[in-house]
Amino acid sequence: MELDEITNKPYAQWLEASIKELFDIEPVAISMQMLDADGAAYTCYWNVAPNDRAIMMDALREDGYREYIRNNKEEIKAIIDEDEEEDDDDGGDA
């Protein structure tokens, strides 16, 4: 693939913004995760030690949790409210 072909990809704008961010951050380690159309996962690393992978994995997991909560906050709130009502009815603490 030629570099000028990247501009035709659906992720071109995101990739450009990410590369610009790299220059602002001046990273000491970089990791990328990708999925293909069949759901196979791919990773690539630059200067990433095993301990760095654990830190990056935790950050990715936290992003997933936050997005899930943000996308389901009304349902989560309803569950919490329901549990609190049940606790009030029981007179118990949990």
N, C-alpha and C positions, 0 to 999 in steps of 0.2 A: 504494500500500500504506500502510495506517495503521501507526503505530508499535506499537500493541498487537498487531498481527498477527505481528510478528517473534517473539514468544514462542512461537508455534506452529511455528517453523521448526526443523529438526533441528540447525542450527548456533547456535541462540539462546544456549545455555549457554557455548559457546566464545566467541561474540561479546561477551557480557557480561563474561567474564573478561578478554578482550583490552582492552576499553574501560577496565576498572578498572586494568589494567596501564599504560595510557596515562597515567593520572593519576599513577601512581607514577614513571614514567620522565620525564615532561614532555618529549616528543620535540620536535625542531626540524624533523623531516621524517617523513612517513608514506607507506608504499607498501602496496598490497594487490594480491594476485594471485588470480584466480579462474578456474575451469574450469566451463563449462556441461555439460549432459548429452551434448552432441555432441562435447565435447573442445575447443571453442573457448576460447582463453585471453583473459582480460580483465585489464587493470591499471588502477589509479587511483592518483593521487599527490597529495600535498599538500606543497608547499614542497620538492620534491625536485629538486635540481640534477643535471645529467648525471653529475658525479663521484659524487654520492650514489647514483645508480642502479647504478653500477659496484660500489660498496662493498656495497650491498644484494644485488646479484646474486651476489657472491662469498659472502656469508653464506648465501644460499639454496642455492647449490651445495654449500657445505660441509655444511649440514644434510642434504642429499640423500646425500652420500658417507657421512657418519656413520651415517645410518639404514640405508643399504645394507650397510655393514660390520657393523653391529649385527645385522641380520637374517640375514646370511650368514656369520657369523664361523666357524662350524664348517667350512663348505665352504672358506672362504678359508684357514683353518689347515691343512686337509688338503692343499690345493694347495701351500702353503709347505713343509709337511713333505715332500711328494713331491719338490719341487724340491731341497730340502736333501739328501734321500737320493740323488737323481741326481747332485748335485755331489760327494757323498762317494764314490759309485761311480766317477765320472770322475777323481777326484783333482784336479779343477779348482776354480777359484774362482767361475766363473759361466758 
